[in-house]
Structure formats: C-alpha cells, structure tokens
Amino acid sequence: TIGSPECALMSLINGQMAKFYQLPCRISGTITDSKCYDPQMGYESMMNLMTAEMAGGNFILHAGGIMATYDTVSFEKSMIDYEMMGLVRRIHRGIDVNEETLAYDVIKEVGPRGEFLTEEHTLEYFREEHYNPFISDSRNVTQWENEGRKTVTDRAALKWKQMLEEYVQPEFPADLDRELKSYLK
C-alpha cells in the first residue's frame, strides 16, 4: 500500500542510498490509499510528502492529486496537494537566524513596552517569514461560519475551477512551431 509507513520508510532509504552513491533520486510525494477526502487522505499524503522532503529527493513525483492507490486523480486533491507542498517548502526553508534577522538594534530601540508592527524591519521581513495559504482557512469560527462553512474540499473545488476559468494559453512562437512540426515529420 502507498499510504503505509513502510512506503514512507522506503522513500527515506532511497534518499539515503542516492546520497551515499551520489546519484539523483526520484521519490513519491502526496500519495494515499484513501478513496475520498477524509483524514486518511490528509495524514497519508502529508506523511509521504514530508518523508520525501526529509529524504532529500531531487525530484518528488506523484504530488498532483493521486488517490486510491493510484486508481484516481482528483482536481480537488491537486489543489490540496499544492497547499501541502507550500507548507513543506516553508518548513524546509527554515528560519534564518543572523544579525540582520535578530534585529538587536530594533529590539533595543523599541524597548520592553514598545511594539514592532510599525517598524521598518518588521515591514521588510514579515511577508517572507509567514506562509501565505493557497486554500487553507485560518480565520476564526465565526468568520468561517459567516462565509458559508466551506471545507477544504469546497475551497479546493472553487480554486481549480477559478484557475481553469482564468487560464490564458501562453503564446508559442510560430517559427518554433513550424520547426518542431517539420522535425517530427
């Protein structure tokens, strides 16, 4: 099964062996045995993605909506997977701790009863330090209820439909298109 801890452990082993032999490594991502949008889908997908990241894979494959042991692909799960990848990328980046980010001079200037929200240093760094959710909802319960009590699956469905509706096909150079078609003949 792809949602098992043993599958995740194999990703870690693959990553370790690849590092030892100095080879590139492909590891599976947000795969799950779950057949629907439920907690099983969430914990299996995140377990597999986190271990793929921990393993140091050069290419994380299967992170685009795969469910039901590879039997199903879902647009909603693709959006949920995208959110999980953003979370994992943020964790992987870590926190920079250095003279500039610690801002001792700002702390000294503001003092024990001051506030940091209006400081130039805060304005410069806060956007980079906080993950901006793609479809997750961090509002309080009252706000969530007032907005229709949408689940992550509801928000994922709205997001992929919005993305599809707003999609604009990029321009492809006509001369390159002719060259490729000629080459294929």
Order of alpha helices (4+ residues) and beta strands (2+ residues): alpha-beta-alpha-beta-beta-beta-alpha-alpha-alpha-alpha-alpha-alpha-alpha
